[in-house]
Amino acid sequence: MELQTCADEIVAEPDIALLKAMCRAIEEHLRGARDLLSEEIGSYPTPIPRCDAQFNHLYEQRSRIVLDLDRVAALAAGNPSREEYAALIRSFIAPQRRG
C-alpha cells in the first residue's frame, strides 16, 4: 500500500481522541529524537571547527525537530478541529517531496 494512501486511511478515523493520541505520540517521538541529538551534540569532541559537516548536520537536525515541536505545541495550545489534527499528522507521516 502506498504511504500516502495509508496516511489518508489513518486520519480518516472520525474519533478525535485517537487523533489527539497520535499527536501526543508524534510529540513524544520528537522529544526523544531531540534529546538524543542534544546528548550527541553535548558530547561532541571540542574544539568544533565551523566547517565540521557532521556537527553542523546534527545541529540542523535538532533545529528542525525543535520547529516541529513548536508546530505540535501551537496546535495543542488552540482548540484544533479534527481536520487540523489530521493535517498535522499527515505532514509527519506523508512522504516528503523534494523538488
C-alpha beads as a LAMMPS data file, in Angstrom:
LAMMPS data file: protein, C-alpha beads

99 atoms
98 bonds

1 atom types
1 bond types

-500.0 500.0 xlo xhi
-500.0 500.0 ylo yhi
-500.0 500.0 zlo zhi

Masses

1 110.0

Atoms # bond

1 1 1 0.000 0.000 0.000
2 1 1 1.306 3.444 -0.900
3 1 1 2.377 5.514 2.119
4 1 1 0.113 8.460 1.243
5 1 1 -2.914 6.161 0.983
6 1 1 -2.026 4.663 4.356
7 1 1 -1.734 8.162 5.872
8 1 1 -5.133 9.131 4.475
9 1 1 -6.726 5.995 5.923
10 1 1 -5.216 6.597 9.353
11 1 1 -6.569 10.133 9.656
12 1 1 -9.945 9.168 8.178
13 1 1 -10.902 7.770 11.611
14 1 1 -13.650 10.036 12.987
15 1 1 -12.579 9.729 16.644
16 1 1 -10.797 12.965 17.625
17 1 1 -9.428 11.269 20.754
18 1 1 -7.432 8.938 18.507
19 1 1 -6.074 11.904 16.550
20 1 1 -5.058 13.640 19.798
21 1 1 -3.297 10.466 20.943
22 1 1 -1.467 10.250 17.631
23 1 1 -0.309 13.871 18.001
24 1 1 0.934 13.099 21.518
25 1 1 2.830 10.095 20.150
26 1 1 4.406 12.297 17.468
27 1 1 5.368 14.830 20.135
28 1 1 6.919 12.130 22.344
29 1 1 8.886 10.785 19.389
30 1 1 10.146 14.265 18.515
31 1 1 11.140 14.956 22.115
32 1 1 13.088 11.701 22.260
33 1 1 14.865 12.463 18.986
34 1 1 15.659 15.994 20.174
35 1 1 17.046 14.690 23.455
36 1 1 19.252 12.122 21.694
37 1 1 20.602 14.785 19.357
38 1 1 21.206 17.139 22.279
39 1 1 23.200 14.426 24.045
40 1 1 25.229 13.741 20.925
41 1 1 25.871 17.453 20.388
42 1 1 26.793 17.901 24.048
43 1 1 29.322 15.087 23.949
44 1 1 30.846 16.141 20.643
45 1 1 34.625 16.481 20.941
46 1 1 35.879 20.024 21.193
47 1 1 37.061 22.268 19.736
48 1 1 34.479 22.146 16.970
49 1 1 35.540 23.856 13.748
50 1 1 32.869 25.781 11.870
51 1 1 33.372 23.557 8.858
52 1 1 32.601 20.317 10.754
53 1 1 29.882 18.932 8.481
54 1 1 28.800 16.171 10.881
55 1 1 28.334 18.570 13.804
56 1 1 26.512 21.063 11.597
57 1 1 24.213 18.301 10.371
58 1 1 23.374 17.252 13.945
59 1 1 22.688 20.861 14.879
60 1 1 20.441 21.385 11.830
61 1 1 18.518 18.175 12.581
62 1 1 17.886 19.312 16.143
63 1 1 16.779 22.738 14.924
64 1 1 14.239 21.154 12.538
65 1 1 12.912 18.951 15.332
66 1 1 12.508 21.974 17.613
67 1 1 10.495 23.702 14.869
68 1 1 8.332 20.579 14.523
69 1 1 7.774 20.522 18.291
70 1 1 6.720 24.174 18.086
71 1 1 4.165 23.240 15.405
72 1 1 2.716 20.494 17.602
73 1 1 2.618 22.793 20.644
74 1 1 0.929 25.579 18.668
75 1 1 -1.783 23.194 17.574
76 1 1 -2.313 21.863 21.081
77 1 1 -2.482 25.403 22.517
78 1 1 -5.571 26.188 20.492
79 1 1 -8.837 24.368 20.088
80 1 1 -7.948 22.396 16.959
81 1 1 -10.514 20.808 14.743
82 1 1 -10.375 17.228 13.609
83 1 1 -9.137 18.462 10.224
84 1 1 -6.279 20.427 11.831
85 1 1 -5.170 17.347 13.770
86 1 1 -5.382 15.271 10.597
87 1 1 -3.342 17.812 8.605
88 1 1 -0.606 17.830 11.241
89 1 1 -0.467 14.035 11.349
90 1 1 -0.348 13.829 7.555
91 1 1 2.574 16.267 7.496
92 1 1 4.597 13.829 9.604
93 1 1 3.627 10.525 8.014
94 1 1 3.294 11.523 4.366
95 1 1 6.355 11.087 2.193
96 1 1 8.465 14.197 1.844
97 1 1 8.539 15.523 -1.690
98 1 1 11.706 17.219 -2.741
99 1 1 11.543 19.489 -5.721

Bonds

1 1 1 2
2 1 2 3
3 1 3 4
4 1 4 5
5 1 5 6
6 1 6 7
7 1 7 8
8 1 8 9
9 1 9 10
10 1 10 11
11 1 11 12
12 1 12 13
13 1 13 14
14 1 14 15
15 1 15 16
16 1 16 17
17 1 17 18
18 1 18 19
19 1 19 20
20 1 20 21
21 1 21 22
22 1 22 23
23 1 23 24
24 1 24 25
25 1 25 26
26 1 26 27
27 1 27 28
28 1 28 29
29 1 29 30
30 1 30 31
31 1 31 32
32 1 32 33
33 1 33 34
34 1 34 35
35 1 35 36
36 1 36 37
37 1 37 38
38 1 38 39
39 1 39 40
40 1 40 41
41 1 41 42
42 1 42 43
43 1 43 44
44 1 44 45
45 1 45 46
46 1 46 47
47 1 47 48
48 1 48 49
49 1 49 50
50 1 50 51
51 1 51 52
52 1 52 53
53 1 53 54
54 1 54 55
55 1 55 56
56 1 56 57
57 1 57 58
58 1 58 59
59 1 59 60
60 1 60 61
61 1 61 62
62 1 62 63
63 1 63 64
64 1 64 65
65 1 65 66
66 1 66 67
67 1 67 68
68 1 68 69
69 1 69 70
70 1 70 71
71 1 71 72
72 1 72 73
73 1 73 74
74 1 74 75
75 1 75 76
76 1 76 77
77 1 77 78
78 1 78 79
79 1 79 80
80 1 80 81
81 1 81 82
82 1 82 83
83 1 83 84
84 1 84 85
85 1 85 86
86 1 86 87
87 1 87 88
88 1 88 89
89 1 89 90
90 1 90 91
91 1 91 92
92 1 92 93
93 1 93 94
94 1 94 95
95 1 95 96
96 1 96 97
97 1 97 98
98 1 98 99
